[in-house]
Amino acid sequence: MEESKKTIWVINYFAGTPNSGWGERHFYFAKYWKQQGYAVKIISSSYNHMFNEKTLPVTTGEFTDETCEGIDFVWVKTPKYNPQSMKRFWAQLVFAWKVMKLPIEKYGKPATIIVSSMPIFPIWSGIQMKQKWGAKLLFEIRDIWPLTLQLLGKKSATHPAVKFIGWFEKIGYQKADVVVSLLPNAHEHFNEVAQKKVVFAYIPNGIDATELKTVSIPAELKNSLPKNKFIIGYAGTLGLANALEYLMDAAEILKEDHRFHFVIVGDGYLKTSLSEKSKDWGNVSFFDKIKKNQVQDLLTHFDTCFVGRNDTPLFKHGVSANKYFDYMLAEKPILDSNNFIKDPVELSGCGIIVKPDNAQAIVDGILNIYAMTEEERKEMGMKGSQYVLHNHSMQHLALSYTNLFA
């Protein structure tokens, strides 16, 4: 089959549509790539624990095609799993194995293959495809593994999972034509692991404000939000990297101060333990994940938005969480529990940065933002909005990506 220089395969286990509730990065990129004349296939898993259960793709056979707003998806049939079980890794390995069987006569021989990690295992599939078809291989790193497992999961360098994942990491850095990362300072780590200087490109997350159709949050959620309270809000994943345990400790300190209420919207494996811990305090409310296009409406009900990171060397490589951009677009002041790592809050001046892993520092930050005038909070929020629209436009980032294609 003749190769098309305009055919791109994106292999991303977590890639989703705007309805999936997660992983829309490559969907938005693909819209702009398509305008440039590229044929894009986004190859994703039929199941992952970050997707909205109500909008999981309906699959028929090993590979199921779906077109969403003009963007072609290929859903690879993978097992369901509990996110805290080993079956999760088995499902990821199944995905990596199956993508090597994708029929090029149907999907077009790719000139460029983007493998986006985590999970990291499909980089092996990408390497095989590169060798077989001569495609250009881009290895995109959203989070650095197994370093995350070591520094946040407290696993030693000799732990079997660290060594296993580390083998894929090293060969990926060595064999990829370009290593792309959402983290601006990660190239030193890549060079160290690869034992050579890799070709590096920084392409962070972003937001597509031109396509943002704000939809109201469900009436049940709206009616359940506290009234006449100063709301400290969080919308996103309830996972290890978000330092929400310290936000809950701050809520416990403030449980007798009836001016404040904490609203947590999202899902994740820590949700049960966090909600159980705070259930008797009366100042914390948990709600299920909402749709991406409902987030901006939700944020209008918050007075300040929380972003947290643990005090770990992991984040010296940078961060690029989508929640930053949602918060900033909503013109909300951000309470940033973080080291000074040149994150969007620090760079834009759209919030207050307090020490990480420190509940009292979070409390002090809340009190400082509360003490501001409404005008001062609005001015702070505006700085974030102006910054994200200027520096993190999806159109701009997608066009930057095209410079890397074959």
N, C-alpha and C positions, 0 to 999 in steps of 0.2 A: 504493500500500500504506500502511496506517495505521501510524504510528510508535508503537513501544512505548517508554514512558519508562523501562522496565526493561531495555532491550537495550543491551549493551555489546560493542563490538568492541575487542579488544586486538591491535594489529598489531606483532608483534615477530619479526623474522627469526630470532632465537636462542631463542625460547620453546620449552621442552621439558617433557616429563613427568618424573616421578621416575625413569623408566628411561632417559632420554636421556643422563644424565650431565652435564647442563648446563641452565641457564636455567629453573629451576623457580619463579622468583619469582611469575610471574603465575598459575601453576597453583595455588599455595597461596592467593594472594589470591582467586582465583575461587571456591575452596571456600567462603570466608566471604561473598563477594558473593552467591553462590547461596543461602546461608542467609537472606540479606536480601531474597530474592525477585527478584534480577537474573538475566536470561538472558545468559550470557557466551559469546562465541565467541573463542577464542584462535587467531589467524591467524599461522602460522609457516611457515618454509621446509622443504621436504622433505629438504634436505641443508644442513648446515653443518659446518665442520671441528671444532667443539667437541663435537658429538654422538658418542656411542659408536657406532662403525661397526656393531656387532652388533645395535643396537636402532633403526637408522634406520627411519622409517616406510615402509611399502609403499604406493606410490601407484598410483592408476589414473586417468589423466586429469589435467587441469589442477588440480582441487581434489579432495582426498580427505578425507572426514570420518572422525574417530575420536573415540570417547568413552573417556576414561581416568578411572576412579574417579568417574564422573559429570560430568566436565568435558569440554566439547566443544572439540575442536581441528579446524582446517581446515588441512591441509597443502598448501601451494602448490608445485607442481612447479617446481623450480629446478635449474640445471645443477650438476654436481659440479665441483670446482676444487681446485687446489693452493693452500693458504693464502698462499703467497709469490708467487703469480702475479697478473697483472692480471685474470685470469678471475674471481677472487674478487669484484672490484668489478662485473664484468659480471653475475654471478649476483645480486648485491644489487639492481642496477638492474632486472633481469628481475622479481624479486620485487615491487619497487615498482610496476612497470607492471601486473603481473597482478592485484594486490590491488584495483586500480580496477575490475576486471571481475567482482568477486564478486557473485553474484546475490542481491539483497536479498530477492527473493520466496522464496528458500530459507532464508537465514540471518537474516532479520528486519532491518528498517530500524533502524540504531542511533541511539539518543539521545545516546550518548557514545562517542567514539572515542579510544582511547589509542594513540599511536604511540610506541614505545619505541626509543631510539637508543643504541648503534650497531647496524646501519648507519643513517645519517641520511636516506637518500634517500626512504623511505616517508613522510616528513613532507609531501612534495609530494602524495602520494596522499591523505593525511589532509586536506589543505587543500581538494583538489578535492571530496572527500566532504562536508566541512563546508559548502562553498558549495552543493552540489547538494541535500543533504538537511536542512540546518539543524542538524546534529549539533553537540554541544559537543566541542571538540577539546582534548585534553590531550597535551602533548608531554613525554615522560619522557626525561630525560637520565641515562644510567648512567655514561658517560664523556664528557668534553668534547672534541669533535672540531670543527675540525681542530687545536685547541690541543695535544692529545696528540701529533699528528703533528709539530707544530712543536717542542715542548719535549723529547719523547723521541726522535722520529724525526729531529730536527735538520734539518727542512725550513724553508726561508725563507717569509716571508709571501707572496712572489710565486711560489712553486712552484705549478704548475698544479693539482695535487691539493689543495693547501691552499685555493686560490681557488675551485675547484669545490665542495668540501665546504662551504666557508665560505658560499657562496651559499645552500645548503639550510639551514644553521644560522641565518643571519640571518632568512630569510623564515619559518622555523619559529617563532622567538622572537616575531616580529612578528605572526604570524597566529593562533597558538595562544591559546585562551582562558585556559589555565593552563599554566605551565611547571613540571613536577614534576622534582625531582632527588633522587638518592641522596646528593648532596654538600651538606652543610649551608651552606657559604659561597659557593655558586656564583652566587647571584643578582646579585652585582655584575658578574660577567662577562656574564651574560645581558643586563642592562640596557645595558652598554657596547656589545655587539654589536647589539642591537635598536635602539639609540639612543632608547630610551624605557624607562619602568619597567614591567617585566612583572609579571603576577600569578604569584607564586612559592609553591610548596609543597614542603616537605622531607619526603620519605617514604623512609627508608633501607631497606637490606636488613634481613632478619631471619631468624628461625628458628622452625620450627613444632615445638616439642618434644613437643606432644601427639600428633603423628603420626609421631614418630621411632621406627621399628621397626628396631632394630639387628640387622644381619645380619653373621655372621662373615665375615671376609676369606677369600679362597681359601686352602686348605691350602698350596698351593705358595708363595704369598706369605708366609704365616705362618712356614713352615719356612725361608724364605730370609732372614728378618730376623736380624740379628746378635744373638747371645746374650752376656750379661754385658758389655754396652757401655752407655755413656751416649749415648742416641740423640737427635740433633738432627734433627727431622723437618720435612718440608714436604709438604703435600698441596694440589695446585691446579694452575693453568695455568703452563706454563713459557714465559712470554712476556716481552716487553720491560719491562713495567711492574712486574715483581716483583723486580728487582735480584738475581737469583740468581747472577749472575756474581761478586758480592762474597761470597756464601755459599760458592761454590766456591773463591774465593781464600782464605777462612778455612780451608776444609778442607785446602787445600794447606799452609798454615802448620802445621796440626795433624797432618799425615800420619804423623809419627813418634811421636805421642802416642796410644798404643793404648787409652786409656780411652774415646775418642770415636769415634762413627760417624755419618755423615750419610745419611739415608734420604730420597729424593725420589720422591714418588708422583704421577704425573700425566702429561699429554701437552702438547705445544705445540711450536712451530717451533724453539725453542732447545734442545730435548731432545738432539738429535744432537750439537750442538757442545759442550754442557756435559758430556755423558757421555763424549765422545771426549777432552775435556781432562783428565778426572779418572780415566780408566780404569786407570792404572798406580799410583794412590796407595794403593789398598787400603782406604780408609776412606769411600768413597762408593758407595751402591747406588741404582740407578734402577729404578723399577717402573712398569708401565703404570697408567693411570687405573682406578680402581675405581668401583663404584656408590655413589651418594649415601648409601644406607642402610648401607654398609659402612664409612664414614669413621669413625664413632665407635668401632668396634671397632679399626680401624687405630690410632687415636690413643692407645689404651690402651698401645700398645707404645712410644710416644715418651716421652722424659723432658722435653723442651722442644720447642716448635713455633716455627718461624721465619716472620716476616712481614717483607718488605722493600719499600722504596720508594726511588727515586732522589732525589738531592738536586736538586730542580727546583721552580720556582714553581708548577708544575702542581698540586701537591698541597696548596697553600694553600687550595684550594676545598673540601678535605675528601676523605675516602675512605670506602668502604662495601663492602669485599670480604667475600664470604660466608665465606672461610676464617677470618676473625676469630671469627665466631660458632660455627663448628664447633670451633675450638680452645677457645674459652671454655666452651662447653657441656661439653666433655670434661674441664674442670677442670685444664687443663694450663697451666703458666707459659709465657708467650710472650716470645720474644726478638724485639724490634721494632726493626729497622734503619730509622730514620725520623727526620725532624724532629718537633719538638713541634707537632702540627697538630690537637690535640684528637681524636685517633682513639680507638677503643674501649679500647685498651691503656692509654693515658694517662688516660682518664676513669675507668676502673675500678680501675687499680692492679694489673692482673693479670699484669704482666710487667716486663721491663727494657727501657728505650729506649736505644739506642746510636746514634752518628752514622751517617747514611747514606753510601753509597759508600765504605765504609771497612772493609776486611777485618780489620784489627787490632782495631778497635772491636768487631766481631762476635766475634772470638776472646775478647776481654776479657769480653764479655757471657756467653759460654758458660762461661767459667771462674768467673764470679760466680754463675751459677745452679747450676753443679756444686758450688760450695763451700757452698751452702745445705744445711740439713738437709732430710730428706724432709718433715718437718712444715711447714717454712717454704715449700717448693715447693707443698705441698698447700693451704696457706692462701692463697698467691698465686693458685693456680688457682681456688679457691672464689670469690674476689672476681669473677673473670671470669664464672663461671657465674651468680652472683646478678645481676650487671649485665645480662647479655644476656637473661635471662628476664624481667627487669623492664622493660627499655627497648626490646627488639627482638622482641617477640612478634608473629608474623605476624597473629594475630587482631586485635590492637590496631592494627597498621599498615594492615591491609585495611579496617577500619572507618573509620580516618582518611581513607582514599581515598574512601570513599562520600560524604563531605561535599563532594567536588569534582564529583560526577556531576550531570548535568542534572536 
